[in-house]
Structure formats: C-alpha cells, structure tokens
C-alpha cells in the first residue's frame, strides 16, 4: 500500500519530503526506497515489493541446533541446573581447542527463547537462580533476638578469612521449611565455595544443632576446620559446645546483616531450585541432601575461574594429603 502511494506521489510531482509526510515516513526513507528501485522515472511499486521480499533476511538455523555435539553439551549442562553463563564458560575450559563447542551464554538464551516461541522455557526459568525479577533489600525487618552468651562478632574474625586466602573458614545458616516446622543446616567454605548440607531432624534446639554440626564438621581434615560464621540465630547459642567438640571457633554476624555471610546467602538461593520455599524439609534423608550438595559442588563458578568447587576443594586436599568428607 505504501509503495503504491509513493508511486502516486511521484506521478503528482510531490517531493520526497511531501510524500514522507503524507504516508508517515521520513523523507530519507522515501528517497532510499525510490533510488534503490530505479529512481523517479522507473519506480514501479510491484517490482519494488518483489525486490524487498527477495532481499528480506531468511531466518538462519541457530548455531546450537545446527551442531548436535554442542546441542548435547548445552542440554547436559541445563539438566544439571547450570546457568547458560556457566555452560558457556565451562565449555571453553573443557574444550580449549575445539572452537565448534564454544558458544556465548547469550546465544544459549536466544536459542531457548526461539524454541519456546517467545515464552520463557522451563530450562531458562530453572537457570534463573532466585526465580524472581526484583531484588530484595538487604536489611529486612525481623523479630528482635536475645543476645547470645559469650558471642564473638565477625569483626574479630581473622583477616585471612576475610580475603579468602586460607581455606577452612565456613559460613552457615538454617533454611526453614513449611510452617517453620523443619530445617536443614547449610555450610559453605569461603575459599572454594564448597557446600555441605546437614539434616536437622525434629527441631532446631541449640543442643541438637550444635551436636549435628560438630559431627559433620569432624569428618573434615584439619585443613578445612578453621571457623564458622553464623547469624545471630539462637539455634547456635550453644556454640561453646560446638567449639569444644571441633576446635572451631564460631563468629556471629552483626544483626540484620546477611551479606556478611555472602557465600552462604548465595548458596541458599541456589538451593531453592531444589528445595522451594514451602517445602517440608523433614522428608529429605541425609543421602538425598548429599546428592543435592554434590550437584551444587559440580557447577562451574565464575569466581573460581569457571572451575568447580569440587575441583578446587580436591586440589587443596591433594596438596595437603587429605581426603574428601564422606
């Protein structure tokens, strides 16, 4: 229709600017259209339309879909709940000389969008870590907690814990299940980002939490037993008993400061892919929690140069002569 109006305008002796104002286009667009199709003297709308159809971009087959090996590698990563960025960077590490298996995370996203015809595909939703589109403020209102006896604050933690130069400094917390009736302890080693999950059955009494945490941490070699940083939850008010059992001091964060346990907060967010809010956590056995931790520890991490926590953890153990915890 527009090309027919352009031809009519030319026939009536209108300028490109006048034609553009008439059909709602910039004069430069009209000029380019006419000059690319024979000029004023030879412009024919049907011929111009046929040329436009011929030159129109054909959709290209996506690089991932055109390469069965690459498609398989990406699908394998998504099945492990890796993000497209993790998949992209890990492929470069695992296949440094095979550029046919290199792909950007943006290409992975675009391919998934294409397959879903514009809707967010389930794999992409799983890869979006927190499952939400808005960030929550760091400081959130919560009930005022009583002071824990003999509490040592994070400000007294050794400097090597802060800069992650030495392994063995852990961050811990509880994630709470449906109706606040079940719980699991999460522990993350600051240098390697290695995750440990601990089943806390029945209740989160201070005696039970201290005992079960100590039992788990005592499976680690001494290299990885420097300290634990916890929030000011009363569930670890018997921290002195934990320290006696493990020789690991406990440091407590400042009130309402979850970012002081940043690695642990991040891991807890990742865990919600496996244990969504509102889940009854009491149904998970320790071996099932260990399997979830194994998947998290098998994910390549940007902060580790796209190595996996298990790889970094094992390298440290290799040099120290230790062994992985059972």
N, C-alpha and C positions, 0 to 999 in steps of 0.2 A: 504493500500500500504506500509506504513512504517513498519508494523508488518511483512509483507512478506519479506521485505529487512532485517529486524533483523534476521528472521529465516534463510535467505540465508547467512548472515554474520556468524552466529553461525555454520552453516554447513561447511563454508570455514575456520573455525578456527580463525576468527578475534576476537580481544579483544573488550570489551565494548567501550573503548576509540576510537578504529578504526571504529567501527560501528557507534558511535555517530558522528564522523567527516564525515562519508560517507553520513548519512541521515540528517545532520544538527541539531543534538540534542546533549545535554550534555551527557557525559558518565554516569553520575549518573541517568539520566532519563532512559537510556537504561538498566542499571543494575537493577533498580527498576522494570521496565516492565518485564524483564526476570525472576527475582527472585520471583515476585508475581504470575507468571504463570507457575510454575513447574521447573524453573531453566533451565540451558543449555541443559540438557538431555531430558527434557519433554516439551520444549516450542513449542507450536503449534499456529500459528497466528490466525486461525479461532476461536479456543477456547478462546484465549486472547481477541479477538474482542467481542465475545458474553458476556464475563465476564464484559468488560468495559461498554457495553450497559446496562447490568443488574444493575451495581453499579452506573450508571450515575444519578445525582440528578434529581428528578422529581420536577417540579415547585409546590411550595406549594400555597394553596389559601391564599391570603392576609388577614391579621387579620381583617382589617376593613370590607372587603367584606364578611367575614365569620360570622360577628356579625351584624345582622340587626339593633340593637339599636345603636351600635357605628356608623354604616354607616349613620343612620338618623341624629345623633348628628353632625357628621362631615359635612354632606350635609347642615344642618341647619346653621352651622357657615359660610360655604362658601357662602351661599345665602345672609348672612348679610355682605359679603365682609370682613370677618375676615381672617387673615392670618393663615396658618397651625400652627404656633407657638402660636398664641392667642387661637386657638381652643384647642390645646393640654393642655396648662396651665389652661384654664378655666374649662375643663372637670375635672381636679383634684380638683378644688375648689368646683364645683357644685356636684361632686360625690366622696367625700373623702373616702368612704368605699367600693365603687363598682369598684374594680380594672379592671373589664372587660371593663369599659369605659375609662380606661387610655390608652393613645397612644402617642407616640412621634411625634413631628412635622415632623421628617424625614420619618417616616412611612406613614404619610399623603401624603407627597410629592411623595414618591415612588409609592404609590397606584395610584395617579393621573397620574403619568408618565406611569404606566403599562396600565391603562385604555385607554390612548391616544396612546399606542404602540410607545412610544419613543418621541412623539411630545408633546410640552408644551400645556397642556389642558387649556381651557379658564378660568376655575376657578383659576388655578395657576397664569395665567397672571394677573388676577384681584387682586390676593393676593400680587403680587409683587408691592410694594407701588408706586414707581415712574414710573414704566413702562419703565425704561431704564437700560442699563447694564454698563454704565460708569458714574462715579461721576463727577459732575461739580465742578470746583474750587469755593471756597467760594467767592472770590473777583472777580467781573466781571465788565468790563468797562461799564460805563453808562454816561448819559449826566450830566454835572455839574449843580447842583441845586443852586438856590439862597438861601441865608441864611434866615431862618425863624425868625421873630421878637420875642424877649424875649424867645428864645428856651432854655430849660433846658436839659442838656445832661444826659445820662444814668448813668454817673459816680456820679451824685448827687441823684440817687435813693436810698431809704432806704435800709439798709443792710438786713432787714428781707425779702425784695423782692428777693434779690439775692439768699438766701439759701432756699427759698420757705417755710419758717417756718410759715408764716402767709398768709391766703387766701386773695383774693381781688386784687391781682396785675395782670393786664391783659397785653397781648401783642397783637398788632393789625396791620393790613395791608389791602390793597386792592388787590384783584385779578382782573385782567383786561381781558375782553372778546375780541371777534373777532374785528379786525380792531381798537382796543383800543377805541371802542365806547360804551362799557358797563362795569359795575363794581359791585362788591359785597365786603362789608367790612367783614373781618374775625377777630374774637376776641377769644383768648384762655387764660383761667385762669391758672396761672403758677403752683399753688399747685395741683389742681385737674385735670388739662388738659381739663376742661370743655370748649366746643366750642359753640360760638354764631355766627350766620350769620345775616348780616343786608343788606337788599335790598337798593341799592343806585340808584334810577331811574334817567333817563335823562342825568345827567352829574355828574362829581365829583368836583364840585365847593367847595371851602373851607367852604362856608356858609352852603351848603346842607349837607356835610359830618359831620360837627360839630353838626348840629341840629339833624340829624337822629341817630348818635351815642349817643348823650345825651338822646334822647327819649328812646332808647333801654336800656341803662345802668341804667336809672332811674327806670326800672322795677325790679332791683335787690335790695335785702336787704342791709343795710349799711355794713354788714359783708364783702360783696363782692365788695365794692366800695372804694378801696384804690388808685389805679392809673392805667394809661395806658402807655405802652411803644410803640412808633411808630417809623418808619424810618423817614428820613428827606424829606418825600414827601410833596409837597406844599398843598396837599388836606387837611392837618390838620394845615394849617398856622393860622387858627382862633381857635387855641387850647385854648386861654384865654376864649372865649365864652363857649366852652365845659366845662371848669373847673368851671366857674360861675354857669352853669346850673346843674352840677352834684356834685360839690365839690370834683372832682377827678383830681389831677394834671396830666399833660402829660409830659413824659420824652422821649427824642429823642435819637436814636442810633447814633453812630459815622457813618460818611459816608462810604458806601460800606461795611457794617458790618452786614449782615443779620443774622449771627449766634448769635448776641446779642438779637435776638428775636427767639431763637431756637425752643421753643414750637410752636410758630405761624408758623414758616417756615415748621415744620413737619406737622402741620395740613393742611397747604396749599397744601403740596404734597399729602396728603391723599384725599383732596377734588378733585384733578384732576381725581380720579376714577369716580367721579360723574359729574364733570364739566371739561371735557377735554379742553386743550388749543385750541383756535379757536372757542369755543362755544359762541354763542350770549347769554350773561348772562341776558339781559333785559327780556327774556321770562319767567324767574322764578319769581313766586309770593313769598311773604314772607312765606306763609304757606308751600310751597314746600321747601324753604330753611330751615325752621324749621324742616321738616321731615328729611332732609339730616343731619342736626346737631344732631338730635335725634339718628340716626344710628351711627354716629361717637362717640357720648357720651355713646353708649351702647356697645362699643368694649372694651374687657378686655385689660389692658395696663400693660406691664412688669414693667414699672417704678412705677406703683401703686400696685405692688404685685399681678398683674393679677386681680385686681378689675377694675370695670368700672368707668369712670369719673362721671357718674350719681350717682353711689353708694357712691363715696367719697363726691361728692357735697351734696347729700341728708343727709349724716351723719353729715356733718358740719351744715347744716340747722336745722337738728333735735336738735342738742345741743344748737343752737342759738335761736331756736324758730321761724325761718323764714319760707319762702315758696319759691318754685321754681318759676322762672320768667315765665310769660305766653307766 
